[in-house]
Amino acid sequence: MPAGGYYALLFGVPMVGLFVLSFLRAQGFEVVVDFSFANYEKIATSPLYQKLLVRTIRVGIVTAAIVVPMAFALSYLMRFVFERRGQLILQLILLSLFSGYLVRIYAWRTILGKQGLLNSTLQWLGLIDEPLAFLIYSDYATIITLTGILLPLAVLPIHSAMANITRAHIEAARDLGSRRLHLIRTILVPMALPGVRAAFAFAFLLAAGDFVTPALVGGTGGLMIGNVVADQFKGIGANWPLGAALAFVTLACVLVLYVVIVRAIRRVTMW
């Protein structure tokens, strides 16, 4: 009850207020109480917003598709391969969380830049003649940076879920003829599904809702819908109702895709 009340007060009430705001209208520097669907109609008929929304969803799905398998593999290694050193490896993975969010973004920007660590190393090895331009200020840079930032968060729930899986489960499956891929699909993933689902939620929702990373490493051509939402709540010409409508359209699309993908994962693993 206390936790539910705290969540309702600090999350539910602001979200309801933001939802009501999305039906109002901005006039000059003021919000006019004039209930209409004008903001949603503008979003539905704007090619720019549709393009940004598609890019946002694409970046979120690709990031989650990279982060979740990597987190699953790391959790498996910590649980069954390096069991004695599992906690130490987990602490090393989580060390990045002790640094600031912006610090990690700028660290990846330093690595991916034209004169960054990656390009300099590749040139030194003679693998490339000139820096790879697509590594910075592109969707690739955004996805790589978000993967590095979100991987530690995705490891936590999967590692916690795998704690309930014992070697006896794996040995019994192998004795019954289950090979590696079949064992992963029918034993490991279903038993760790709550952790996989939480890790996917972390990766997909946070990647789709981020606006700092696209602004710093994505460049002008890599902006996402979150950047537009942020702009609508600040500066000259801000339009709070439109920003609220954009936020809820994005939230609705992301949540629908999340439910569809999670159900697809459940069906595949149970088949």
C-alpha positions as CSV (number, residue, x, y, z in Angstrom):
1,M,0.0,0.0,0.0
2,P,2.7,2.6,0.8
3,A,4.6,1.7,-2.3
4,G,1.5,1.8,-4.4
5,G,0.5,5.2,-3.0
6,Y,4.0,6.6,-3.6
7,Y,3.9,5.3,-7.2
8,A,0.4,6.7,-7.8
9,L,1.3,10.1,-6.4
10,L,4.6,10.7,-8.1
11,F,4.0,8.9,-11.4
12,G,0.3,8.3,-11.9
13,V,-0.9,11.9,-11.1
14,P,1.7,13.6,-13.3
15,M,1.0,11.2,-16.2
16,V,-2.8,12.0,-15.9
17,G,-2.0,15.7,-15.9
18,L,0.2,15.3,-19.0
19,F,-2.5,13.3,-20.7
20,V,-5.1,16.0,-20.1
21,L,-2.5,18.7,-21.3
22,S,-2.2,16.9,-24.6
23,F,-5.8,17.8,-25.5
24,L,-5.3,21.5,-24.8
25,R,-3.9,24.2,-27.2
26,A,-1.0,26.5,-27.0
27,Q,-1.6,30.2,-27.9
28,G,1.5,32.4,-27.8
29,F,3.2,31.7,-24.4
30,E,0.0,30.4,-22.7
31,V,-1.9,27.2,-22.7
32,V,-5.6,27.6,-23.6
33,V,-8.2,25.3,-22.2
34,D,-9.8,24.1,-25.4
35,F,-10.2,20.4,-25.6
36,S,-9.6,19.0,-29.0
37,F,-7.7,16.3,-30.9
38,A,-5.8,18.9,-32.9
39,N,-2.4,17.9,-31.5
40,Y,-2.9,14.3,-32.3
41,E,-4.2,15.2,-35.8
42,K,-1.1,17.2,-36.4
43,I,1.1,14.3,-35.4
44,A,-0.9,11.8,-37.6
45,T,-0.5,14.1,-40.7
46,S,3.1,15.2,-40.2
47,P,5.7,13.3,-42.3
48,L,8.4,14.7,-40.0
49,Y,6.9,13.3,-36.8
50,Q,6.1,9.9,-38.5
51,K,9.7,9.7,-39.7
52,L,11.1,10.4,-36.3
53,L,8.7,8.0,-34.7
54,V,9.8,5.2,-37.0
55,R,13.5,6.0,-36.4
56,T,12.9,6.0,-32.6
57,I,11.2,2.6,-32.7
58,R,13.9,1.2,-35.0
59,V,16.7,2.3,-32.8
60,G,14.9,1.0,-29.7
61,I,14.3,-2.5,-31.2
62,V,17.8,-2.8,-32.7
63,T,19.3,-1.7,-29.4
64,A,17.2,-4.2,-27.4
65,A,18.0,-7.0,-29.9
66,I,21.7,-6.4,-29.2
67,V,21.6,-5.8,-25.5
68,V,19.3,-8.7,-24.4
69,P,21.3,-11.5,-26.0
70,M,24.6,-10.0,-24.8
71,A,23.2,-9.7,-21.3
72,F,21.8,-13.3,-21.4
73,A,25.2,-14.6,-22.5
74,L,27.0,-12.7,-19.8
75,S,24.6,-13.9,-17.2
76,Y,25.0,-17.5,-18.4
77,L,28.8,-17.2,-18.1
78,M,28.6,-15.8,-14.6
79,R,26.1,-18.5,-13.5
80,F,27.4,-21.7,-15.0
81,V,30.9,-21.1,-16.5
82,F,32.7,-18.8,-14.1
83,E,30.4,-19.6,-11.1
84,R,33.1,-18.9,-8.5
85,R,33.9,-15.5,-10.0
86,G,30.4,-14.6,-10.9
87,Q,29.9,-11.9,-8.3
88,L,33.3,-10.4,-9.1
89,I,32.4,-10.2,-12.8
90,L,29.0,-8.7,-12.0
91,Q,30.6,-6.0,-9.9
92,L,33.0,-5.2,-12.7
93,I,30.1,-5.0,-15.2
94,L,28.3,-2.6,-12.8
95,L,31.3,-0.4,-12.3
96,S,30.1,1.7,-15.3
97,L,27.0,2.7,-13.3
98,F,29.1,4.6,-10.8
99,S,30.1,7.1,-13.5
100,G,27.7,9.7,-14.7
101,Y,25.4,9.3,-17.6
102,L,26.9,12.1,-19.6
103,V,30.4,10.8,-18.7
104,R,29.6,7.5,-20.4
105,I,28.2,9.2,-23.5
106,Y,31.2,11.4,-23.9
107,A,33.4,8.3,-23.3
108,W,31.8,6.6,-26.3
109,R,32.0,9.8,-28.3
110,T,35.7,9.8,-27.7
111,I,35.9,6.1,-28.8
112,L,33.8,6.5,-32.0
113,G,35.0,9.9,-33.2
114,K,36.8,10.4,-36.4
115,Q,40.0,10.8,-34.5
116,G,38.8,8.5,-31.7
117,L,40.3,5.4,-30.3
118,L,38.6,3.0,-32.7
119,N,39.4,4.8,-35.9
120,S,43.0,5.5,-34.7
121,T,43.5,1.8,-33.9
122,L,42.1,0.6,-37.2
123,Q,44.4,3.1,-39.1
124,W,47.4,2.1,-37.1
125,L,46.7,-1.6,-37.9
126,G,46.4,-0.6,-41.6
127,L,42.9,-1.9,-41.9
128,I,41.5,1.4,-43.1
129,D,43.1,4.4,-45.0
130,E,40.8,7.1,-43.6
131,P,38.5,7.4,-40.6
132,L,35.1,5.6,-40.8
133,A,32.6,8.5,-40.9
134,F,29.5,6.4,-40.0
135,L,30.9,5.6,-36.5
136,I,29.9,9.1,-35.2
137,Y,26.9,11.3,-35.8
138,S,24.7,8.5,-37.1
139,D,22.1,5.9,-36.0
140,Y,25.0,3.5,-35.6
141,A,26.7,5.7,-33.1
142,T,23.4,6.1,-31.2
143,I,22.8,2.3,-31.1
144,I,26.4,1.5,-30.0
145,T,26.4,4.1,-27.3
146,L,23.0,3.0,-26.0
147,T,24.1,-0.6,-26.0
148,G,27.2,0.2,-23.8
149,I,25.0,2.3,-21.4
150,L,22.1,-0.1,-21.1
151,L,24.0,-3.5,-21.0
152,P,24.7,-3.3,-17.2
153,L,21.1,-2.6,-16.5
154,A,20.0,-5.5,-18.6
155,V,22.4,-7.9,-16.9
156,L,20.8,-7.3,-13.5
157,P,17.3,-8.9,-14.0
158,I,18.6,-11.8,-16.2
159,H,21.3,-12.7,-13.7
160,S,18.8,-12.6,-10.9
161,A,16.4,-14.8,-12.8
162,M,19.1,-17.3,-13.6
163,A,19.9,-17.7,-9.9
164,N,16.8,-20.0,-9.8
165,I,18.2,-22.3,-12.5
166,T,20.4,-25.1,-11.2
167,R,22.9,-27.4,-13.0
168,A,20.4,-30.2,-12.4
169,H,17.9,-28.6,-14.8
170,I,20.6,-28.5,-17.5
171,E,21.9,-32.0,-16.9
172,A,18.4,-33.4,-16.9
173,A,17.7,-31.7,-20.2
174,R,20.9,-33.0,-21.7
175,D,20.2,-36.5,-20.5
176,L,16.8,-36.3,-22.3
177,G,18.6,-35.4,-25.6
178,S,18.3,-31.7,-25.6
179,R,21.1,-30.0,-27.6
180,R,22.6,-26.6,-27.0
181,L,20.2,-24.4,-29.0
182,H,17.1,-26.5,-28.0
183,L,18.2,-26.3,-24.3
184,I,18.5,-22.5,-24.5
185,R,15.1,-22.1,-26.2
186,T,13.1,-24.6,-24.1
187,I,14.9,-24.5,-20.7
188,L,17.0,-21.5,-20.1
189,V,15.0,-18.8,-21.7
190,P,11.5,-19.9,-20.3
191,M,12.9,-20.2,-16.8
192,A,14.7,-16.9,-17.0
193,L,11.8,-15.3,-19.0
194,P,10.9,-12.8,-16.2
195,G,14.4,-11.5,-16.2
196,V,14.6,-11.5,-20.0
197,R,11.3,-9.5,-20.1
198,A,12.6,-7.0,-17.6
199,A,15.9,-6.6,-19.5
200,F,14.0,-6.1,-22.8
201,A,11.9,-3.5,-21.1
202,F,14.9,-1.7,-19.8
203,A,16.7,-1.7,-23.2
204,F,13.8,-1.0,-25.5
205,L,11.9,1.6,-23.4
206,L,14.9,3.5,-22.3
207,A,16.5,3.5,-25.7
208,A,13.3,4.7,-27.4
209,G,12.8,7.4,-24.8
210,D,16.4,8.7,-24.7
211,F,17.1,12.2,-26.2
212,V,20.5,13.0,-24.8
213,T,22.4,10.3,-26.6
214,P,21.0,11.1,-30.0
215,A,21.8,14.8,-29.5
216,L,25.4,14.1,-28.6
217,V,26.4,11.2,-30.8
218,G,23.6,11.0,-33.4
219,G,24.1,14.5,-34.9
220,T,21.4,16.5,-36.7
221,G,20.5,13.5,-38.9
222,G,20.1,11.1,-36.0
223,L,17.6,13.0,-33.9
224,M,14.7,10.9,-32.3
225,I,11.2,11.8,-31.2
226,G,12.5,12.4,-27.7
227,N,14.5,15.4,-28.9
228,V,11.4,16.9,-30.4
229,V,9.4,16.3,-27.2
230,A,12.1,17.9,-25.1
231,D,12.2,20.9,-27.4
232,Q,8.4,21.4,-27.0
233,F,8.9,22.0,-23.3
234,K,11.7,24.5,-23.4
235,G,12.9,27.6,-25.2
236,I,11.1,30.1,-27.3
237,G,8.1,28.7,-29.2
238,A,7.6,25.9,-26.8
239,N,4.3,24.0,-27.2
240,W,3.5,22.0,-24.1
241,P,0.3,20.4,-25.4
242,L,2.0,19.2,-28.6
243,G,4.9,17.8,-26.6
244,A,2.5,16.0,-24.3
245,A,0.7,14.5,-27.3
246,L,4.0,13.4,-28.9
247,A,5.0,11.8,-25.6
248,F,1.8,9.8,-25.4
249,V,1.8,8.7,-29.0
250,T,5.4,7.5,-28.6
251,L,4.5,5.8,-25.3
252,A,1.5,4.0,-26.9
253,C,3.5,2.8,-29.9
254,V,6.4,1.6,-27.7
255,L,4.1,-0.3,-25.2
256,V,2.2,-2.0,-28.0
257,L,5.4,-3.2,-29.6
258,Y,6.7,-4.3,-26.3
259,V,3.7,-6.5,-25.5
260,V,3.7,-8.0,-29.0
261,I,7.5,-8.8,-28.9
262,V,7.3,-10.3,-25.4
263,R,4.4,-12.5,-26.4
264,A,6.2,-13.6,-29.5
265,I,9.3,-14.6,-27.3
266,R,7.0,-16.6,-25.0
267,R,5.4,-18.4,-27.9
268,V,8.7,-19.2,-29.6
269,T,10.2,-20.6,-26.3
270,M,7.2,-22.6,-25.5
271,W,6.8,-24.2,-29.0
